[in-house]
Amino acid sequence: KCIAKNVGCMLDYMNYTPRTLKEIIENNESDDQSAKTATDTISAITQRKIVQSDIENLIKAKIGGDCIAVISEDSVEIIVNENLLSETVALQIKEIVMNNTEISSEKISIIGIK
C-alpha cells in the first residue's frame, strides 16, 4: 500500500529535508531502527525486482513474446501482447507467477495490449 502526500510546499515550514534510503543508512545521525528499516526496505525492493525479472523471463520463454510484470505486496499484473493470449497461456502465466510468489490466482491480472 502506498500513500502519497504532496508536502513539498511545506518543507521549509516543517524544517524537513527528504532523504533517500541510502542517505538514511549512511548518515551517522540516523538511529539504529531507521537504518535497519531503510536496509530492510532496500532488501525487499531488490528481492521484488529479482522475482519480477525471473517471472518476466519465464513467461517470455513460455509464450514466445515480451511481457511486463508489475508486482505489488498483494497482487501481480502481467502485461502481454493480446495476440499471444489464450485460456491456456493465461493458466501458464498464473502458474509461473504462483510458483515464484505467494500471490493467489485471484490476485493475478493478465492484461493484453495491442
Buried (B, 14 or more C-beta within 10 A) or exposed (E): EEEEEEEEEEEEEEEEEEBEBEEBBEEEEBEEEBBEBBEEEBEEEEEBEEBBEBBBEBBEEBBEEEBBBEBEEEBBBBBBBEEBBEEEBBEBBBBBBBEBBEBEEEBBEBEBEE
